[in-house]
Amino acid sequence: MNQGAMNAADAQLVASREGLDSLTVEIHKKFALSFACLVFVLFGPPIALRYPRGGVGMTLGVSIAVFGLYYVCLMGGEALADKGMVPPSIAMWIANAIFTVAGVVLLWRVESTTDTSRGGGIRDWWADRGARRALARQMKKEQAAKTAGTGPTVAVGA
């Protein structure tokens, strides 16, 4: 085989590899964008709770900024994968990984702060469950005592 044929075969191999990389990028991009819905769900509550008095405008502004940053990361990953600098699977999923970690951290921080005007979080609810159960048991006992007629008598004022 002569040098010209080898160069032509090598060029054809590089062209077909770039075509396959481009298709692989598109496949990963479709799945990554589908998963992005779950990633953005992680960002919703922290953004809404972080700016409760900022109104809808502030919440929408921060949400659009987060989406814009995500989109820039996704398009940057796509460009790197199309050039073959980064594997397509990593390039398309790195934005989701970064934003998932950031969303979980924001959720954790919102949960750990107690200065919101909207009451406690899951930790407070979990800690108060014993008191709620005891109150429910006491109310059941009082209701059973009333129906049995042995409960405390209440005088009705004249």
N, C-alpha and C positions, 0 to 999 in steps of 0.2 A: 504494500500500500504506500502510495507516495505522500509527501508532506501536504500537498494541496487537498487531497481527499481527507486526510486526517483533520486538517483545519476546518474543512466544511462539516465533517461529522461532529467535531467539537462544538462548532457554532450552532448546529442543529440541536445538539444535546442541551446546550445552555438555553436556547430559545424554548425548547419543550419544558425544561425545568422551570423557567420563569412563568410559563403558562400554567403549569401545575401549581406553582406557588400562589399564583393569582387566584386560582380556583379554590385552593385550600384556605386562603385568606377570606374569601367570600363565604365559605361554609362556616368558618369559625366566627365571622362577623355576624352572621344571622343568628347563631346560637348565643353569642355574647350580648347582642342587642335584646334578645328575648329575656335573658337573665337579668338585664339591666333594670327591668321593671321591679324585680325583687330588691335590687340594690337601692333603687330610689325610694322604695317603701321604708327602708331603714332610715332614710334622711327626713321623711315627712314629719314624724312626731318631734324630733329634736328641733327642727326649724320652726315649727308652729309654737312649741313651748318656749323656745329661746327668745322669740320676739312677740310676746302676747299683747303688748300695748302698741306695737309698731303697726298694727293693722294689716289688712290684706296686701297692701302695696309693698310693705317691707318683706312679708313672707314670699310674695311672688317674685320680688327682686332677687332675694337670696336663692330661691329655687331656680330661677333662670340662670343665675351665675353658676350654681352647682352644675346644672345641665350643660352649660357652655364649657365649663372646665372638663367635664366628662367627655364631651364630644371632641374637644381638642386632643385629649389623651387618646381617644379611640382612633381618630384620624392620623395622629402621629404614629401610633402603633401600626396602622394599616400601611402607611408610607414606608416605615422601616421593614415591614414584612414583604411588601412588594419589591423592595430593592434587595431582599435576601439578607439583610443585616441581622434580623432577629427571626427566629422560627415563628411561623404564623400562629401557632397555638398560644405561644407566650405573648406575642404582640397584641392579639385580639382580646386576651383575657386579663392582661395586667391592669387595665383600667378598672375592670370589675373587682379585681382583688383589692386594689388600693381603696376604692370607694366603699367596698364592703367592710374593710377594716375601719375606715373612718366613720362609717355609719354605726357600726357596733360600738365604737368608742364614744360617739356622740350620744347614743342611746344610754350607755352606761353612765355617762356624765349627767344626763338629764335625770336618770333614776337616782343618782347619788346626791343630787342637790335637793334641798328641802325648802328653798326659798321661793318656790312657785306659788302663785296665787290660786292654784287649782287643786290643792290638797296633796296628800301623800301619794306615794307610788306603790308598786307591787310589794316592796319590802315592808312598808307600813301595813298594808293589807294583810300580808302573811303574818306579821307579828300580832295583829289584832284579832286573828281568827279565833284564838282561844277565848277571848272575852266575848266575842259574838256567840260562840257556842254555849258558853255558860249562861249568857243572858237568854238565849233561846230555851235552854233547859229550865231555867227559873220561870219563864213565862208559861211553859207547858205545865209545870207543876201548879202554878197559880190558876191556870185555866181548868185543870183537872179538879182542883180544890173547889172552884166555883161551881162546876157542874155537879160535884158530889154534895154541895151544900155545906161544906165544912170550912169554907173560906172565911176570911175576915168580913165582918158586916160593915157596910158603909151606911151611915145615917144620911138620909136625904133631908136637907134643910127645908124649913117651912117658909 
